[in-house]
Amino acid sequence: MGKQPVNGDEIVFGEMRVREPERRQRPDRDRRLACLAYEVPGPIDLPIFLDRLTADAIERHALSDTSVELGGILLGKECLDPDTGSPFVWITRSLEAKHYANTQASFTYTHDSWEEITRERDRLYPELDIVGWYHTHPSFGIFLSHHDLFIHQHFFAQPLQVAYVVDPINQSRGFFQWRDGGLAQVGGYYLTAERGDRVALARLVNDLEKLPNPEGGGGGTISPRLEAELIKMLNRPAYSPVASPTEKLQIAAVFGMLGTFVGVLAVALALWLYQLQGRMQEQNDSFLVLARSVEQLGENQRLAVDTLLQKGEGKKPADFNELYSKAARERDEALRKLDDLRYGNELLSNRTKTLENRAAEQAAKLEQLTKDAKDAPKLRERIASLEEDNDKMRRRLDDLDPLAKTDLGKQVVDLGFELARTRWAAYIGWGLSVFLGGALVVAFYYYKPFPEAEPEAEAADGERPTHRIV
């Protein structure tokens, strides 16, 4: 997919020679092989057989970078079935394009990429032919754009050469074949493997068609998509100096939620520590008051004992009474302070209940914030969906922008303006017609003709009557 042109400076096209197909038995009729269909091949479709390991390699390559289009070459044989004489294509290997020009919505072979593919084919698989090519359409769907058609017509014009398109995000894929002078998508194709690998082949087909695999049936193997995702995670750099707008928005949202959560926890912890310090200070003051009260009570007791002892030493009763009265007053003062201490304890208990209620309110707020933090992935998915829609609209505008700059596009724009003016003129005309029609109806309803004048009777005396104005 894309809009980048391929010019003659990139690759020089040589003389096209039609390659004769090789007579070979079809893989689905070979008892040494296992074959399973992906989707439903049509009765008029070109039979295409894709090796399991090659399909696995293409899927991993497509998942290695979903931000741009990737591509490569399909190797194998163009064959004729000796029993029926019908052609088919057998793809057994693939080569990734190393040097190419690609963007988010385009993939272009260059002179260097084609030379590199030719060298690699001659070095690794000299017995195989180039039977087609593949490239990815991340989130764009399965189709061939004008740019893709140009590449296939100039690089892969053999009657049995095919094009394979993979959408790694939507997990869809499909082949295109030459048919009636154009390119048409086939309804399905076949995946092949050695008969001993038929269990792994079945798991691969289920993964491609997004069907569940039975547990414990793959000999401990994992799906190619999961393996590619793990490889991608292991090879992902720890820090990317240039992030896309979507990644920046996601990172900002995540760190914003984490910062809010940590800030709420810090505020709650600070409030709790402040309340705890206040309660400890109040308890410390209460203990000091109690200690002073106990100390005062002990002094009163000692005073009473000393007074009794002094009585036995010949002190006067008046002195004893005075001392005892003084001790009693001090005891009453100690009791009053004890009452004050009890009152302070009650106040402390009420304060404690108030702080507990506030702590419960803070816990409820913290639970609400935690629930909001759990809803953050849905918000990120909504943002990603909106950005995807925005990208599609921007690509559509980019596709229409070159057309608008042509003479035909300008004529279409001028015609649109003229149609708008005509539409407004029609609206005004309709409004005036309705207004005039209403006015005529009102005038007809309220119109009353003048009554005809009656002939006056002749005067009895024969004189003409005087003129009157009616």
C-alpha positions as CSV (number, residue, x, y, z in Angstrom):
1,M,0.0,0.0,0.0
2,G,1.2,3.5,-0.5
3,K,1.7,6.4,-2.8
4,Q,5.5,6.4,-3.4
5,P,6.2,6.0,-7.1
6,V,8.7,3.5,-8.5
7,N,10.8,5.1,-11.3
8,G,13.3,3.7,-13.7
9,D,16.3,5.0,-11.7
10,E,15.6,2.4,-9.0
11,I,15.4,-0.8,-11.0
12,V,16.1,-1.5,-14.7
13,F,13.6,-4.0,-16.2
14,G,15.1,-6.6,-18.4
15,E,13.6,-8.6,-21.1
16,M,10.6,-10.7,-19.8
17,R,10.8,-14.4,-20.4
18,V,8.0,-16.7,-19.5
19,R,9.1,-19.6,-17.3
20,E,7.8,-23.0,-18.1
21,P,6.1,-24.8,-15.1
22,E,7.6,-28.0,-13.8
23,R,5.7,-31.2,-13.8
24,R,5.3,-32.4,-10.2
25,Q,2.8,-34.2,-8.0
26,R,0.6,-32.0,-5.9
27,P,1.5,-32.0,-2.2
28,D,-2.0,-32.9,-1.1
29,R,-1.6,-36.1,-3.1
30,D,1.8,-37.0,-1.7
31,R,1.5,-39.5,1.2
32,R,4.7,-38.2,2.7
33,L,3.2,-34.7,3.3
34,A,0.3,-33.3,5.3
35,C,-1.9,-30.5,4.0
36,L,-4.5,-28.3,5.6
37,A,-6.6,-25.5,4.0
38,Y,-6.5,-22.0,5.4
39,E,-10.1,-20.6,4.8
40,V,-11.8,-22.0,1.7
41,P,-10.0,-22.2,-1.7
42,G,-12.4,-21.5,-4.6
43,P,-13.0,-23.9,-7.4
44,I,-11.4,-21.5,-10.0
45,D,-8.6,-20.3,-7.7
46,L,-5.0,-21.2,-8.4
47,P,-4.0,-23.9,-5.9
48,I,-1.2,-22.3,-3.7
49,F,0.7,-24.5,-1.2
50,L,2.7,-22.7,1.5
51,D,5.2,-24.5,3.7
52,R,4.6,-24.4,7.4
53,L,8.0,-23.1,8.3
54,T,7.8,-20.4,5.6
55,A,4.4,-19.3,6.8
56,D,5.8,-19.1,10.4
57,A,8.8,-17.0,9.2
58,I,6.6,-14.6,7.4
59,E,4.3,-14.2,10.4
60,R,7.3,-13.4,12.7
61,H,8.7,-10.9,10.1
62,A,5.3,-9.2,9.9
63,L,5.1,-8.9,13.7
64,S,8.7,-7.6,14.1
65,D,7.6,-4.0,13.3
66,T,4.0,-3.1,13.0
67,S,4.6,0.7,12.6
68,V,5.7,0.4,8.9
69,E,5.2,-1.9,6.0
70,L,7.7,-4.8,5.6
71,G,8.2,-7.3,2.7
72,G,10.2,-10.0,1.0
73,I,10.3,-12.6,-1.7
74,L,8.6,-16.0,-2.0
75,L,10.7,-18.9,-3.4
76,G,9.5,-22.2,-4.7
77,K,8.3,-23.9,-7.9
78,E,5.6,-23.2,-10.5
79,C,4.2,-26.7,-11.3
80,L,1.8,-28.7,-13.4
81,D,-0.1,-31.6,-12.0
82,P,0.8,-34.6,-14.3
83,D,-2.6,-36.3,-13.6
84,T,-4.9,-33.3,-14.4
85,G,-2.5,-30.9,-16.2
86,S,-3.7,-28.0,-14.0
87,P,-1.1,-25.6,-12.6
88,F,-0.3,-24.9,-9.0
89,V,2.4,-23.0,-7.0
90,W,4.4,-24.5,-4.2
91,I,6.2,-22.0,-1.9
92,T,8.9,-23.6,0.2
93,R,11.2,-20.6,1.2
94,S,11.1,-16.8,1.7
95,L,13.7,-14.1,1.8
96,E,13.3,-10.8,3.7
97,A,14.0,-7.6,1.8
98,K,17.0,-6.0,3.5
99,H,17.3,-2.7,1.5
100,Y,14.0,-1.1,0.8
101,A,12.1,2.2,1.1
102,N,9.2,1.9,3.4
103,T,6.9,4.2,5.4
104,Q,3.8,3.5,7.6
105,A,1.7,3.0,4.4
106,S,4.1,2.0,1.6
107,F,6.8,-0.5,0.7
108,T,9.1,-0.1,-2.3
109,Y,11.8,-2.3,-3.7
110,T,15.0,-0.5,-4.6
111,H,17.9,-1.5,-6.8
112,D,20.0,-2.5,-3.8
113,S,17.2,-4.6,-2.3
114,W,16.7,-6.5,-5.6
115,E,20.4,-7.1,-6.0
116,E,20.6,-8.4,-2.4
117,I,17.7,-10.7,-3.0
118,T,19.2,-12.1,-6.1
119,R,22.6,-12.7,-4.4
120,E,20.9,-14.4,-1.4
121,R,18.7,-16.6,-3.7
122,D,21.8,-17.7,-5.7
123,R,23.8,-18.4,-2.5
124,L,21.2,-20.2,-0.4
125,Y,18.5,-21.6,-2.7
126,P,19.9,-21.7,-6.3
127,E,17.4,-24.5,-7.2
128,L,14.3,-22.5,-6.4
129,D,12.5,-19.8,-8.5
130,I,11.0,-16.5,-7.4
131,V,7.3,-17.3,-7.4
132,G,6.0,-14.1,-5.9
133,W,6.4,-11.6,-3.1
134,Y,4.9,-10.7,0.2
135,H,4.4,-7.5,2.2
136,T,2.5,-6.3,5.2
137,H,-0.5,-3.9,5.7
138,P,-0.5,-3.0,9.4
139,S,-4.2,-2.4,10.3
140,F,-5.0,-1.5,6.6
141,G,-6.6,-4.8,5.6
142,I,-6.0,-7.2,2.7
143,F,-5.9,-5.6,-0.7
144,L,-3.5,-4.3,-3.4
145,S,-3.1,-0.6,-3.8
146,H,-2.1,1.1,-7.1
147,H,1.5,1.1,-5.9
148,D,1.3,-2.6,-5.1
149,L,-0.2,-3.3,-8.5
150,F,2.6,-1.4,-10.2
151,I,5.2,-3.5,-8.4
152,H,3.5,-6.8,-9.2
153,Q,3.0,-5.9,-12.9
154,H,6.7,-4.9,-13.4
155,F,8.5,-7.4,-11.0
156,F,6.2,-10.4,-10.9
157,A,4.5,-10.6,-14.3
158,Q,4.9,-14.4,-14.7
159,P,1.4,-16.1,-15.1
160,L,1.9,-18.1,-11.9
161,Q,3.6,-15.5,-9.7
162,V,1.5,-14.5,-6.7
163,A,1.3,-11.7,-4.1
164,Y,0.9,-12.4,-0.4
165,V,-0.5,-9.6,1.9
166,V,-0.4,-10.0,5.7
167,D,-2.1,-7.6,8.3
168,P,-0.3,-8.4,11.6
169,I,-2.6,-6.2,13.7
170,N,-6.0,-7.4,12.4
171,Q,-4.5,-11.0,12.0
172,S,-5.7,-11.5,8.4
173,R,-3.8,-12.5,5.3
174,G,-4.5,-13.5,1.7
175,F,-3.0,-14.4,-1.7
176,F,-3.5,-12.7,-5.1
177,Q,-3.1,-14.4,-8.5
178,W,-3.2,-13.4,-12.1
179,R,-6.7,-13.9,-13.6
180,D,-8.1,-12.6,-16.8
181,G,-5.4,-10.0,-17.2
182,G,-5.7,-8.6,-13.7
183,L,-5.0,-9.6,-10.1
184,A,-7.7,-11.3,-8.0
185,Q,-7.7,-12.5,-4.4
186,V,-8.1,-16.3,-3.9
187,G,-10.6,-17.6,-1.4
188,G,-8.0,-19.6,0.5
189,Y,-4.8,-21.7,0.2
190,Y,-3.1,-24.7,1.6
191,L,-0.3,-25.1,4.3
192,T,2.0,-28.1,4.0
193,A,4.4,-29.9,6.3
194,E,6.1,-33.3,6.7
195,R,3.6,-35.9,7.9
196,G,5.4,-36.2,11.2
197,D,4.7,-32.5,11.8
198,R,1.0,-32.6,11.2
199,V,0.2,-31.8,14.8
200,A,2.3,-28.6,14.6
201,L,0.7,-27.9,11.2
202,A,-2.8,-28.1,12.7
203,R,-1.9,-25.8,15.6
204,L,-0.5,-23.2,13.1
205,V,-3.7,-23.3,11.0
206,N,-5.8,-22.9,14.2
207,D,-3.6,-19.9,15.2
208,L,-4.0,-18.3,11.8
209,E,-7.7,-18.7,11.8
210,K,-7.9,-17.6,15.5
211,L,-9.3,-20.9,16.6
212,P,-8.6,-22.5,20.1
213,N,-6.0,-25.2,20.2
214,P,-6.5,-28.3,22.5
215,E,-4.4,-28.2,25.7
216,G,-1.4,-30.4,25.7
217,G,-1.6,-31.3,22.1
218,G,1.5,-29.6,20.7
219,G,4.3,-31.3,22.5
220,G,5.0,-28.2,24.5
221,T,5.3,-25.9,21.5
222,I,3.9,-22.4,21.6
223,S,2.1,-20.6,18.8
224,P,4.2,-18.7,16.2
225,R,2.4,-15.4,17.1
226,L,3.2,-15.8,20.8
227,E,6.8,-16.8,19.9
228,A,7.2,-13.7,17.8
229,E,5.7,-11.5,20.5
230,L,8.2,-12.9,23.0
231,I,11.1,-12.3,20.6
232,K,9.9,-8.8,20.1
233,M,9.7,-8.2,23.8
234,L,13.2,-9.5,24.4
235,N,14.7,-7.5,21.5
236,R,12.8,-4.3,22.5
237,P,15.3,-1.6,23.6
238,A,15.1,-0.4,27.1
239,Y,14.7,3.2,26.0
240,S,13.5,4.7,22.7
241,P,14.8,8.2,22.0
242,V,12.0,9.0,19.6
243,A,8.5,7.9,20.7
244,S,5.4,8.1,18.6
245,P,2.5,10.4,19.6
246,T,0.4,7.4,20.7
247,E,3.3,6.1,22.9
248,K,3.8,9.5,24.4
249,L,0.1,9.9,25.2
250,Q,0.0,6.4,26.7
251,I,3.2,7.0,28.8
252,A,1.8,10.4,29.9
253,A,-1.5,8.8,31.0
254,V,0.2,6.0,32.9
255,F,2.6,8.3,34.7
256,G,-0.2,10.7,35.4
257,M,-2.3,8.0,37.0
258,L,0.7,6.7,39.0
259,G,1.6,10.2,40.1
260,T,-1.9,10.8,41.3
261,F,-2.1,7.5,43.1
262,V,1.3,8.1,44.8
263,G,0.3,11.7,45.7
264,V,-2.9,10.5,47.3
265,L,-1.0,7.8,49.3
266,A,1.6,10.4,50.4
267,V,-1.1,12.9,51.6
268,A,-3.0,10.1,53.4
269,L,0.2,8.9,55.1
270,A,1.1,12.5,56.1
271,L,-2.3,13.1,57.6
272,W,-2.1,9.8,59.5
273,L,1.3,10.6,60.9
274,Y,0.2,14.1,61.9
275,Q,-2.9,12.7,63.7
276,L,-0.8,10.0,65.3
277,Q,1.7,12.6,66.6
278,G,-1.1,14.7,68.0
279,R,-2.6,11.7,69.8
280,M,0.8,10.8,71.2
281,Q,1.3,14.3,72.4
282,E,-2.1,14.4,74.1
283,Q,-1.5,11.0,75.8
284,N,1.9,12.2,76.9
285,D,0.4,15.3,78.4
286,S,-2.3,13.2,80.1
287,F,0.4,10.9,81.6
288,L,2.3,13.9,82.9
289,V,-0.9,15.2,84.6
290,L,-1.6,11.8,86.1
291,A,2.0,11.5,87.3
292,R,1.8,14.9,89.0
293,S,-1.6,14.0,90.5
294,V,-0.2,10.7,91.9
295,E,2.8,12.5,93.2
296,Q,0.6,15.1,94.9
297,L,-1.6,12.4,96.4
298,G,1.5,10.7,97.7
299,E,2.7,13.9,99.3
300,N,-0.8,14.3,101.0
301,Q,-0.5,10.8,102.4
302,R,2.9,11.5,103.7
303,L,1.7,14.8,105.2
304,A,-1.2,13.0,107.0
305,V,1.3,10.4,108.3
306,D,3.7,13.1,109.4
307,T,0.8,14.9,111.2
308,L,-0.2,11.7,113.1
309,L,3.4,11.2,114.1
310,Q,3.7,14.8,115.2
311,K,0.6,14.2,117.4
312,G,2.4,11.6,119.2
313,E,5.4,13.9,119.8
314,G,3.4,16.4,122.0
315,K,2.2,18.7,119.3
316,K,-0.9,20.8,120.1
317,P,-4.3,19.7,118.8
318,A,-4.7,23.0,117.1
319,D,-1.5,22.5,115.2
320,F,-2.7,19.0,114.2
321,N,-6.1,20.3,113.0
322,E,-4.5,23.0,111.0
323,L,-2.1,20.5,109.4
324,Y,-4.9,18.0,108.7
325,S,-7.1,20.7,107.2
326,K,-4.3,21.7,105.0
327,A,-3.8,18.1,103.9
328,A,-7.5,17.7,103.2
329,R,-7.5,20.9,101.0
330,E,-4.6,19.5,99.1
331,R,-6.4,16.2,98.7
332,D,-9.5,18.0,97.4
333,E,-7.3,19.8,95.0
334,A,-5.8,16.5,93.8
335,L,-9.3,15.1,93.3
336,R,-10.3,18.2,91.3
337,K,-7.3,17.7,89.1
338,L,-8.2,14.0,88.8
339,D,-11.6,15.1,87.6
340,D,-10.0,17.4,85.1
341,L,-7.8,14.5,83.9
342,R,-10.9,12.3,83.4
343,Y,-12.6,15.1,81.5
344,G,-9.5,15.4,79.3
345,N,-9.6,11.7,78.6
346,E,-13.2,12.0,77.5
347,L,-12.2,14.8,75.1
348,L,-9.3,12.6,73.8
349,S,-11.7,9.7,73.2
350,N,-14.1,12.0,71.2
351,R,-11.1,13.3,69.3
352,T,-10.0,9.7,68.5
353,K,-13.5,8.9,67.1
354,T,-13.4,12.0,64.9
355,L,-10.0,11.0,63.6
356,E,-11.2,7.4,62.9
357,N,-14.2,8.8,60.9
358,R,-11.8,11.0,58.9
359,A,-9.6,8.0,58.3
360,A,-12.6,6.0,57.0
361,E,-13.4,8.8,54.6
362,Q,-9.8,9.0,53.3
363,A,-9.9,5.2,52.8
364,A,-13.1,5.5,50.7
365,K,-11.5,8.2,48.6
366,L,-8.4,6.0,48.1
367,E,-10.6,3.1,47.0
368,Q,-12.4,5.4,44.5
369,L,-9.0,6.6,43.1
370,T,-7.8,2.9,42.9
371,K,-11.0,2.1,40.9
372,D,-10.3,5.1,38.6
373,A,-6.7,3.8,38.1
374,K,-8.1,0.4,37.0
375,D,-10.3,2.1,34.4
376,A,-7.2,3.7,32.8
377,P,-6.6,0.8,30.3
378,K,-10.2,1.4,28.8
379,L,-9.3,5.1,28.5
380,R,-6.1,4.2,26.7
381,E,-8.0,1.8,24.3
382,R,-10.5,4.6,23.6
383,I,-7.6,7.0,22.9
384,A,-5.9,4.4,20.6
385,S,-9.2,3.8,18.7
386,L,-9.7,7.6,18.2
387,E,-6.1,8.0,17.0
388,E,-6.6,5.0,14.6
389,D,-9.7,6.7,13.2
390,N,-7.8,10.0,12.9
391,D,-5.0,8.2,11.1
392,K,-7.5,6.7,8.6
393,M,-9.1,10.0,8.0
394,R,-5.7,11.6,7.5
395,R,-4.7,8.9,5.0
396,R,-7.9,9.3,3.2
397,L,-7.4,13.1,2.9
398,D,-3.8,12.4,1.8
399,D,-5.1,10.1,-0.9
400,L,-7.7,12.7,-2.1
401,D,-5.2,15.7,-1.9
402,P,-3.4,14.9,-5.2
403,L,-6.7,14.5,-7.0
404,A,-7.9,17.9,-5.7
405,K,-4.8,19.6,-7.1
406,T,-5.4,18.3,-10.7
407,D,-7.5,20.2,-13.3
408,L,-10.3,17.6,-12.8
409,G,-10.2,18.1,-9.1
410,K,-10.4,21.8,-9.4
411,Q,-13.3,21.5,-11.8
412,V,-15.0,19.2,-9.2
413,V,-14.4,21.8,-6.4
414,D,-15.7,24.6,-8.6
415,L,-18.7,22.5,-9.5
416,G,-19.3,21.9,-5.8
417,F,-19.3,25.6,-5.1
418,E,-21.7,26.2,-8.1
419,L,-24.0,23.5,-6.8
420,A,-23.9,25.1,-3.3
421,R,-24.9,28.5,-4.8
422,T,-27.6,26.9,-6.9
423,R,-28.9,25.1,-3.8
424,W,-29.1,28.3,-1.9
425,A,-30.8,30.1,-4.8
426,A,-33.3,27.3,-5.0
427,Y,-33.9,27.6,-1.2
428,I,-34.5,31.4,-1.6
429,G,-36.8,30.8,-4.6
430,W,-38.8,28.2,-2.7
431,G,-39.2,30.6,0.2
432,L,-40.4,33.4,-2.0
433,S,-42.9,31.1,-3.7
434,V,-44.3,30.0,-0.3
435,F,-44.5,33.6,0.8
436,L,-46.3,34.8,-2.4
437,G,-48.6,31.7,-2.3
438,G,-49.6,32.5,1.3
439,A,-50.1,36.1,0.5
440,L,-52.5,35.2,-2.4
441,V,-54.4,32.8,-0.2
442,V,-54.8,35.5,2.5
443,A,-55.9,38.1,-0.1
444,F,-58.4,35.8,-1.7
445,Y,-59.8,34.9,1.8
446,Y,-60.3,38.5,2.8
447,Y,-61.4,40.0,-0.6
448,K,-65.1,41.3,-0.7
449,P,-66.5,42.8,-4.0
450,F,-68.5,46.1,-3.8
451,P,-72.3,45.7,-3.9
452,E,-74.1,46.8,-7.1
453,A,-76.2,50.0,-6.8
454,E,-80.0,49.4,-6.9
455,P,-82.1,51.4,-9.4
456,E,-83.9,54.2,-7.7
457,A,-87.7,54.4,-8.0
458,E,-89.1,57.3,-10.0
459,A,-90.4,60.1,-7.9
460,A,-94.1,60.4,-7.6
461,D,-94.2,63.9,-8.7
462,G,-92.3,63.1,-11.9
463,E,-89.2,65.1,-10.8
464,R,-85.8,63.5,-11.0
465,P,-84.3,62.7,-7.7
466,T,-81.3,64.5,-6.4
467,H,-77.9,63.0,-6.8
468,R,-76.5,61.0,-3.9
469,I,-73.1,59.7,-3.3
470,V,-73.2,56.0,-2.4
